[in-house]
Amino acid sequence: MLVLDVCSSSGLEDWSPDLQKAKVYERILLDLILGELAPGARLDEQSLAARYEAGLAGVRDALGRLALEGLVIRRARSGTLVAPLDLVELRQGYEARALIEPHCAGLAARHASKAEAQAILDAFEGGEEAARNRDLPLLVAMDQRFHAAVARASQNLSLARILIPLQHKAARFWVFSFNGATEAELLADIEQHRDVARVIARKDVEGARAAMMRVLNVTPEAVQRPSVDA
């Protein structure tokens, strides 16, 4: 089973990865990102409990967290629906990430422990094989682990709480462009992510910011970044 490993850095500090609700949350999250649970689809708690072999309480807790992230919509009379793909929201989320995520990478370069820096690098272990096999679920899981690890290593939980839900939403759109990506493009994307990891491990604050901007395809002129000492 794929594990995204995002709970401890997305405002879920009280959700140990071993808890059932955390496992259900990550499995539903991955299916939302992959489109297995389609935009606009109605989510029945009993059906989800059977699908994920989980209890109703765990499903409800997971849906409550996903509703806070804006990935599902809970309505009193119509139940729970998968949130639609909103292009305006995507653009606004991208603008927010362009400001926040390079800053988080810089903080990670300053504060990451050796173990945290290694976790960032290890996020794409086996990435070449996944790209060759066009294994979309595995590539998505690797990408989410990478960005969660950077957010965690920033040592700024407030920023991580904002950033990781934005990454989840962006990943839903990335999935739709996957079929148009060549193996060479996928491999180049993986290498860009690893560049971020290597620069963070070297404790190069400015280099980490720049490397993350390359991952996001953001030019320095497009962002007004805050000071890392703020």
HELIX and SHEET records of a PDB file:
HELIX    1   1 CYS A    7  SER A    9  5                                   3    
HELIX    2   2 GLN A   20  LEU A   34  1                                  15    
HELIX    3   3 GLU A   45  ARG A   51  1                                   7    
HELIX    4   4 LEU A   56  LEU A   68  1                                  13    
HELIX    5   5 LEU A   87  HIS A  111  1                                  25    
HELIX    6   6 LYS A  114  ASP A  122  1                                   9    
HELIX    7   7 GLY A  127  ARG A  132  1                                   6    
HELIX    8   8 LEU A  136  ALA A  153  1                                  18    
HELIX    9   9 LEU A  157  SER A  177  1                                  21    
HELIX   10  10 PHE A  178  GLY A  180  5                                   3    
HELIX   11  11 GLU A  183  ALA A  201  1                                  19    
HELIX   12  12 VAL A  205  LEU A  216  1                                  12    
HELIX   13  13 PRO A  220  ALA A  222  5                                   3    
SHEET    1   A 3 ARG A  42  LEU A  43  0                                        
SHEET    2   A 3 GLY A  79  VAL A  82 -1                                        
SHEET    3   A 3 VAL A  72  ARG A  75 -1                                        
END                                                                             
